């Protein structure tokens, strides 16, 4: 992740892993991205995503 507040370490997805909504929410968001964002910005930030199906899944929107 890159922002004006800083740069995180690289985050990799293992080869062959299917990134469905559950994986995106549980692994990428909750375990990697959101902790890294909170490290730099605290609890108040704007998180912008594109319209990929996993990004706009109902459970993902509810989580965010």
ChimeraX attribute file (.defattr): number of C-alpha atoms within 10 A of each C-alpha:
attribute: neighborCount
match mode: 1-to-1
recipient: residues
	/A:1	12
	/A:2	10
	/A:3	10
	/A:4	6
	/A:5	10
	/A:6	12
	/A:7	12
	/A:8	15
	/A:9	9
	/A:10	8
	/A:11	10
	/A:12	8
	/A:13	10
	/A:14	7
	/A:15	6
	/A:16	6
	/A:17	8
	/A:18	10
	/A:19	13
	/A:20	12
	/A:21	17
	/A:22	14
	/A:23	14
	/A:24	18
	/A:25	23
	/A:26	13
	/A:27	14
	/A:28	16
	/A:29	18
	/A:30	15
	/A:31	12
	/A:32	19
	/A:33	17
	/A:34	15
	/A:35	14
	/A:36	18
	/A:37	23
	/A:38	12
	/A:39	13
	/A:40	15
	/A:41	14
	/A:42	10
	/A:43	11
	/A:44	8
	/A:45	10
	/A:46	8
	/A:47	8
	/A:48	6
	/A:49	8
	/A:50	8
	/A:51	8
	/A:52	8
	/A:53	11
	/A:54	18
	/A:55	18
	/A:56	14
	/A:57	16
	/A:58	11
	/A:59	13
	/A:60	17
	/A:61	11
	/A:62	8
	/A:63	11
	/A:64	11
